[in-house]
Amino acid sequence: MNKIRITKEFKFEMAHALHGYDGLCKNIHGHSYRLWVTVIGDILEVPGHRKNGMVLDFDVIKKVVKKTVVDKYDHSLVINGKSPHANVDFSAFEKVFHLEYQPTSENLVVDFANLIKEELPDNIKLYKVILSETATSFAEWNCNDN
């Protein structure tokens, strides 16, 4: 069998604040996030099958990532639910998430990888997730490291 990696890219807008940080990111600010999700699997070799020649239909990745990450977090505010930020009244806003961790790119990419892994078909393995918060900065989760 041929192990092949396929990747799909996603974009969404999200704001966060880093409680206790010693720079500007301690303030609420937003990013235009880019997310790359790479899965690995065997190429389906079943002549006549609609998915013959594919590892996985890109639409499956799209549905999983939109459900677990993009639709939930797009145009939202994420804050550390263990910080004093959790006591601020954000009730005027629809999409505010109090996370169990500091919402850094590093922590977010781990969380996103765990969410995505749970929804993939059994024969497909999550290989890599990259979360970019700026054009020059990103965090990467890789199955070989975990």
DAWO-V733929 format. One record per backbone hydrogen bond with DSSP energy under -1.0 kcal/mol. CO is the residue of the C=O (numbers start at 1). NH is the residue of the N-H. Records with the same first field share a line. If there is no record, write none. Layout:
# DAWO-V733929
CO=NH / NH
This chain:
# DAWO-V733929
2=43
4=41
6=39
8=37
10=35
12=33
13=75
14=31
15=78
16=29
18=21
23=26
24=27
25=18
29=16
31=14 / 33
33=12
34=132
35=10
36=130
37=8
38=127 / 128
39=6
40=125
41=4
44=53
46=49
49=52
51=54
54=44
57=60 / 61
58=62
59=63
60=64
61=65
62=66
63=67
64=68
65=69 / 70
66=71
69=73
70=74
73=76
76=15
77=97
79=99
80=83
83=86
84=87
85=88
88=90
90=93
95=77
97=79
99=81
102=104
104=108
105=109
106=110
107=111
108=112
109=113
110=114
111=115
112=116
113=117
114=118
116=119
121=124
125=40
127=143
128=38
129=141
130=36
131=139
132=34
137=133 / 134
139=131
141=129
142=145
